[in-house]
Every structure is written in C-alpha cells, then in structure tokens.
Amino acid sequence: MTAAYSRRISMTLALIAAMLCESCSRAPSFDIFGSFFPAWLLCLAAGVILTGAAHWLLLRARVPLAIPGLAYPSLTALITFALWLFFFQ
C-alpha cells in the first residue's frame, strides 16, 4: 500500500466516524387538520404570501423592477429563510 492510499482510507474512515457521531434532532413539524407538515413548508408558504404583498406594495408605489423574474423568486427565498431563522434557530 502506498502512503496516499493509506491516507485516503484513514480520511474516509474518519469521515464515516464523524457522520455516525452526529445526532439528528426531530424535524419541526405542525399538525394541521390531522396531517403533519414540515416547518419549512409553512415558512415557504408565508414567504410566497409576503412576496405577493411586497409585489402589491411595489406596484402601488410605482417602483419598476429591472428583472422581476429574478427579483421575486429571490425575495421569496430571502423571506422564507428569514422566517425559518427567526422562528426555528
């Protein structure tokens, strides 16, 4: 065996050991009408609704967007991640 091969095996075993030592907590979920929904899905729905409200406010304020096809999905992602961090971190 070469030194590089031996090092690769030891790094792989160390990675596997680290992954086995990592514990997983229960994913946050909500009971809605008897079905459990993951929390990220509710944050995404709230992000889409809040992006729609932001779109309405931008239209009322007559603010033009150069690339709305990029701006609105990015705003949805921003709001979704912010809600997730605010409520679940």
C-alpha positions in Angstrom: 0.0 0.0 0.0 1.2 3.5 -0.8 1.1 6.3 1.7 -1.5 8.2 -0.4 -3.9 5.2 -0.5 -3.5 4.7 3.3 -4.2 8.3 3.9 -7.3 8.2 1.7 -8.6 5.2 3.7 -8.0 6.8 7.1 -9.7 10.1 5.9 -12.7 8.1 4.7 -12.9 6.2 8.0 -12.6 9.5 9.9 -15.4 11.0 7.8 -17.7 8.0 8.4 -17.0 8.1 12.2 -17.8 11.8 12.3 -21.1 11.2 10.4 -22.0 8.4 12.8 -21.4 10.6 15.9 -23.6 13.3 14.6 -27.0 13.2 16.2 -30.2 14.2 14.4 -33.0 16.1 16.2 -36.6 15.7 15.4 -37.6 17.9 12.5 -40.0 20.7 13.5 -43.5 20.0 12.1 -47.0 21.2 12.7 -50.3 19.3 13.0 -52.8 20.8 10.6 -56.1 19.0 10.2 -54.5 15.7 11.3 -51.6 15.9 8.9 -48.0 16.8 9.9 -46.4 19.5 7.7 -42.7 20.3 7.9 -42.0 23.8 9.2 -40.0 24.8 6.1 -43.1 24.3 4.0 -45.1 26.7 6.2 -42.2 29.2 6.0 -42.2 28.8 2.2 -46.0 29.4 2.0 -45.6 32.5 4.2 -42.7 33.7 2.0 -44.9 33.4 -1.1 -47.7 35.3 0.5 -45.4 38.0 1.8 -43.8 38.3 -1.6 -47.2 38.8 -3.1 -47.8 41.6 -0.6 -44.4 43.1 -1.5 -45.3 43.0 -5.2 -48.6 44.8 -4.5 -46.8 47.4 -2.4 -44.2 47.9 -5.2 -47.0 48.3 -7.8 -48.8 50.9 -5.6 -45.5 52.8 -5.1 -44.8 52.6 -8.9 -41.4 51.1 -8.3 -40.1 49.4 -11.5 -38.1 46.2 -11.3 -35.5 45.6 -14.0 -35.6 41.8 -13.8 -38.8 40.7 -12.0 -38.3 37.1 -12.9 -35.2 37.1 -10.8 -36.3 39.6 -8.1 -39.4 37.9 -6.9 -38.0 34.4 -6.5 -35.0 35.9 -4.7 -37.3 37.9 -2.5 -39.4 34.7 -1.8 -36.2 32.8 -0.8 -35.0 35.7 1.4 -38.3 35.9 3.3 -38.5 32.1 3.6 -35.0 31.8 5.1 -35.5 34.8 7.3 -38.7 33.3 8.7 -37.0 30.0 9.3 -34.1 31.5 11.1 -36.4 33.8 13.2 -38.7 31.1 14.3 -36.6 27.9 14.4 -33.0 28.9 15.3 
